[in-house]
Amino acid sequence: MITEIFGTEITPLPLDTRTGFLFLALLIEWFMPFPFFVRLNRLVPGLAALGRRVNRQGSSTGQQKLAGVLLPLLILLPVFAFIIAFKEILNGVDYAHGIIDFFLLLLILESRPERAMVKAVARNINSGRKKEAREILGRFTLRVTSRLSPMGMYKAAAESAALRLINSFYVPAFAYLVLGIYGALAVKLIIVMSMAFNLKLPVNQYFGRLCYFAEQLCFLLPALWLIPFIIMLPGGAPADPRALAAAIQSWPSKTTAMALALLASKENIRLGGPRYYMLGLYRFPEIGGTEEPTEKTVKDMIGDTGKAVWFALMTLIIAGIGYEYYAFYH
């Protein structure tokens, strides 16, 4: 299959090669002490600062919306142009394109910071350093965390870590298998820009809308593939269908609410409820089980998230390899 990008013919890696690279990258990210700062998520503070320069206070609503469309394009297009040009320069070098794709995958995938955040919050709570735990959560969730009790901190950590694990690890990997490295990179940059131009901040109410809706669109198909694997996880009672339907209707992101409710029901913990952002108090419907989250149940929930993500990706990888060899021999 040949893809035309900027007038340059780019031949994607064969599917079986892509699946092999992805599996190796997943193993490195999940198990090896890969430095936290070597991730595209580290661009969030810089992009947020750039957004503040473009989306200036006092701008009209129309100007904010226009800036929210133009800036993502001005970020995406040069990145793709640079990568394509770099590949063309190394076009005669054996395995160059595969090596570039593999290192891009290592930059795109992220799971360890999310899991480390849950452990750090629990460690600080157990040591009596609640202020430090709230500060970690505040940086991670962009919530006002100064009023959170230990139970509230565990609840915030469970919600944020589970969703970030899906968004930053599973969704880009899914995009890579389906769309190749350029699709995965585009999805990852959209997720990063959505975090940088976060709608939770008042200044980004109009400026960040495009990236937010694009992120939700990127999340939809991978989430629909992931949900059956969450349901098949052992333990826990299935979520009440009526409560699940009510949560889907009330939460800003429908697929997010469904995934969270199913994960929380496995550990019988209750998520949702009131939370403070810079825009004020928001009351989300309660989803999941009936018990308040604890250190153990939160860690178990993140473990369940990881299991569902790995099962979903391994199924796709095996299916991709099978399809490639079936096409080769037929």
C-alpha positions in Angstrom: 0.0 0.0 0.0 1.4 3.4 -1.0 0.4 6.6 0.8 0.8 10.0 -0.8 1.9 12.7 1.7 3.1 16.1 0.6 3.7 14.7 -2.8 6.2 12.1 -1.5 5.6 8.4 -1.8 5.9 6.7 1.6 5.7 2.9 1.8 4.5 1.8 5.2 6.1 -1.1 6.9 4.5 -4.5 6.3 1.9 -5.4 8.8 3.9 -8.3 10.3 6.9 -6.0 10.8 4.8 -3.3 12.4 3.3 -5.8 14.8 6.8 -7.0 15.8 8.1 -3.5 16.3 5.0 -2.6 18.4 5.3 -5.7 20.6 8.9 -4.9 21.3 8.2 -1.3 22.0 5.3 -2.3 24.4 7.6 -4.5 26.3 10.3 -1.9 26.7 7.8 0.8 27.8 6.0 -1.5 30.3 8.9 -3.3 31.9 12.2 -1.5 31.3 13.4 1.6 33.3 12.9 3.8 30.2 13.5 7.5 31.4 10.2 9.3 32.1 11.3 12.4 30.2 11.7 10.6 26.9 8.1 10.8 25.9 6.0 13.2 23.8 3.9 13.9 26.9 6.9 16.0 28.1 5.9 18.5 25.5 2.7 19.5 27.4 4.2 22.4 29.4 5.9 23.9 26.4 2.8 23.6 24.2 0.7 25.1 27.0 3.1 28.1 27.2 2.9 28.4 23.4 -0.9 28.3 23.6 -0.9 31.1 26.2 1.1 33.3 23.8 -1.3 32.6 20.9 -4.5 32.6 22.9 -4.1 35.9 24.6 -6.4 37.3 27.3 -8.9 39.7 25.9 -9.2 38.0 22.5 -12.7 37.6 21.2 -14.5 34.2 21.1 -14.0 34.0 17.3 -10.3 34.8 17.7 -9.9 32.1 20.3 -11.6 29.5 18.2 -9.6 30.4 15.1 -6.3 30.2 17.1 -7.4 26.8 18.4 -7.7 25.6 14.8 -4.5 27.2 13.4 -2.0 26.4 16.1 -2.6 22.6 16.0 -2.1 22.7 12.3 1.1 24.7 12.7 2.3 22.1 15.1 1.3 19.0 13.2 2.4 19.9 9.6 6.1 20.8 10.4 6.5 17.6 12.5 5.2 15.4 9.6 7.2 17.3 7.0 10.4 16.9 9.1 9.9 13.2 9.6 9.1 12.5 5.9 12.1 14.6 4.8 14.4 12.8 7.2 13.2 9.4 5.9 13.8 10.5 2.3 17.3 11.5 3.2 17.9 8.0 4.6 16.0 6.3 1.9 19.0 4.3 0.6 20.0 3.1 4.1 18.9 -0.4 5.0 16.3 -0.7 7.7 16.4 3.1 8.2 12.6 3.6 8.0 11.9 0.7 10.4 14.4 2.1 13.0 12.9 5.6 12.8 9.4 4.1 13.2 10.6 2.1 16.2 12.1 5.1 18.0 9.0 7.2 17.3 7.0 4.4 19.0 9.2 4.7 22.1 8.4 8.4 22.2 4.7 7.9 21.6 3.9 5.1 24.2 3.6 6.0 27.8 2.4 3.8 30.8 5.0 4.0 33.5 4.5 7.6 34.7 0.8 6.9 35.2 1.5 3.7 37.3 4.2 5.6 39.2 1.8 8.4 40.1 -0.6 6.0 41.8 2.3 4.5 43.9 3.6 7.9 44.7 0.2 9.2 45.9 -0.3 6.1 48.1 3.3 6.3 49.5 2.8 9.9 50.5 -0.6 9.3 52.1 0.8 6.3 54.1 3.7 8.5 55.2 1.4 11.3 56.4 2.6 13.6 53.6 -0.8 14.5 52.3 0.3 17.9 51.0 2.8 16.2 48.7 0.2 13.7 47.5 -2.2 16.5 46.7 0.5 18.4 44.8 1.3 15.3 42.7 -2.4 14.8 41.9 -2.9 18.5 41.1 -0.1 18.4 38.5 -1.5 15.2 37.0 -5.2 16.0 36.9 -5.3 19.8 36.7 -7.9 19.7 39.6 -8.0 21.8 42.7 -6.8 19.1 45.1 -6.2 21.1 48.3 -9.5 20.0 49.8 -9.2 16.3 49.0 -9.3 13.7 51.7 -7.3 10.5 51.4 -10.3 8.7 49.9 -10.8 11.6 47.5 -7.2 11.4 46.5 -7.5 7.7 45.8 -10.6 8.3 43.7 -8.9 11.0 41.7 -5.8 8.9 41.2 -7.9 5.9 40.0 -9.8 7.9 37.5 -6.9 9.9 36.1 -4.4 7.0 36.0 -6.8 4.6 34.3 -7.8 7.1 31.6 -4.2 8.3 31.0 -3.1 4.7 30.7 -5.7 4.1 28.1 -5.1 7.4 26.3 -1.3 7.5 26.4 -0.5 3.8 26.0 -3.4 1.9 24.5 -4.9 4.4 22.0 -1.6 5.3 20.2 -0.7 1.6 20.0 -4.1 0.8 18.5 -3.7 3.7 16.0 -0.2 2.3 15.0 -1.6 -1.1 14.2 -4.5 0.3 12.2 -3.0 3.5 10.6 0.7 3.0 10.8 3.3 5.3 12.4 1.9 8.6 10.9 -1.6 7.8 12.2 -0.2 6.9 15.6 1.9 10.1 15.7 -1.1 12.3 14.7 -3.3 10.7 17.4 -0.5 11.1 20.0 0.1 14.7 19.2 -3.7 15.4 19.3 -3.8 13.8 22.8 -0.8 15.9 23.9 -2.3 19.1 22.6 -5.6 18.3 24.3 -3.7 18.0 27.6 -1.8 21.2 26.9 -4.9 23.2 25.8 -7.0 21.7 28.5 -10.7 22.7 28.7 -10.5 22.6 32.5 -8.6 25.9 32.4 -10.9 28.9 31.9 -8.6 30.5 29.2 -9.0 27.4 27.0 -12.8 27.1 27.0 -12.9 28.0 23.3 -9.3 27.7 22.3 -9.0 24.0 23.3 -12.3 22.7 21.9 -11.0 21.4 18.6 -8.3 19.3 20.2 -10.7 18.0 22.8 -13.3 16.8 20.3 -10.5 15.4 18.1 -9.1 13.5 21.1 -12.6 12.1 21.9 -12.9 11.0 18.3 -9.5 9.2 18.5 -10.6 7.5 21.7 -13.9 6.2 20.3 -13.0 3.2 18.2 -10.1 1.9 20.5 -12.5 2.2 23.5 -15.2 0.2 21.8 -12.6 -2.5 21.1 -11.3 -2.4 24.7 -14.6 -2.6 26.5 -15.3 -6.3 25.8 -11.9 -7.2 27.3 -12.8 -5.2 30.4 -16.0 -7.1 30.7 -14.2 -10.4 30.4 -11.8 -9.7 33.2 -12.3 -12.0 36.2 -13.9 -10.8 39.4 -16.4 -8.2 40.3 -20.0 -7.8 39.4 -21.0 -6.3 36.1 -22.1 -2.7 36.1 -25.8 -2.0 36.6 -27.0 -1.3 33.0 -29.4 1.5 34.1 -26.7 3.2 36.2 -24.2 2.8 33.3 -26.7 4.3 30.8 -27.3 7.3 33.2 -23.5 7.8 33.6 -23.0 7.7 29.8 -25.6 10.4 29.3 -24.3 12.7 32.1 -20.5 12.5 31.7 -18.8 14.8 29.1 -17.2 11.8 27.4 -19.5 8.8 26.8 -16.8 6.2 26.1 -14.8 7.4 29.1 -17.7 6.9 31.4 -18.4 3.4 30.1 -14.8 2.3 30.4 -14.4 3.8 33.9 -17.7 2.3 35.2 -16.8 -1.1 34.0 -13.3 -1.0 35.5 -14.6 0.4 38.8 -17.3 -2.3 39.0 -14.6 -5.0 38.8 -13.3 -3.7 42.2 -16.7 -2.6 43.5 -15.4 1.0 44.0 -17.4 4.1 43.5 -16.0 6.8 41.2 -17.4 10.2 40.0 -19.0 12.7 42.3 -18.0 16.3 43.0 -14.6 17.7 42.0 -13.1 21.2 41.9 -11.6 22.7 38.8 -10.4 26.2 38.2 -13.8 26.9 36.7 -15.6 25.9 39.9 -17.3 22.9 41.3 -18.6 20.1 39.0 -20.7 17.2 40.1 -20.3 14.1 38.0 -22.7 11.1 38.5 -21.3 8.3 40.6 -20.4 5.2 38.6 -18.9 1.8 39.3 -19.5 -0.1 42.5 -20.7 0.8 46.0 -17.5 1.0 48.1 -15.1 3.9 48.6 -11.7 3.4 46.9 -8.7 2.3 49.0 -5.0 2.0 48.2 -5.5 -1.7 47.4 -8.6 -1.4 45.2 -7.1 1.5 43.3 -3.9 -0.4 42.5 -6.1 -3.5 41.6 -8.1 -1.3 39.3 -5.0 0.0 37.5 -3.8 -3.6 37.3 -7.1 -4.5 35.6 -6.7 -1.6 33.2 -3.3 -2.9 32.2 -4.6 -6.5 31.7 -7.5 -5.3 29.5 -5.2 -3.1 27.5 -2.6 -5.9 26.9 -5.3 -8.5 26.0 -6.9 -6.1 23.5 -3.5 -5.2 21.9 -2.3 -8.8 21.8 -5.5 -9.9 20.1 -5.0 -7.3 17.4 -1.3 -8.2 17.0 -2.1 -11.9 16.6 -4.9 -11.1 14.2 -2.6 -8.8 12.2 0.1 -11.4 11.9 -2.4 -14.0 10.9 -3.9 -11.8 8.2 -0.4 -10.9 6.8 0.6 -14.6 6.5 -2.8 -15.6 5.1 -2.5 -12.9 2.4 1.1 -14.0 1.7 0.2 -17.7 1.1 -3.0 -17.0 -0.8 
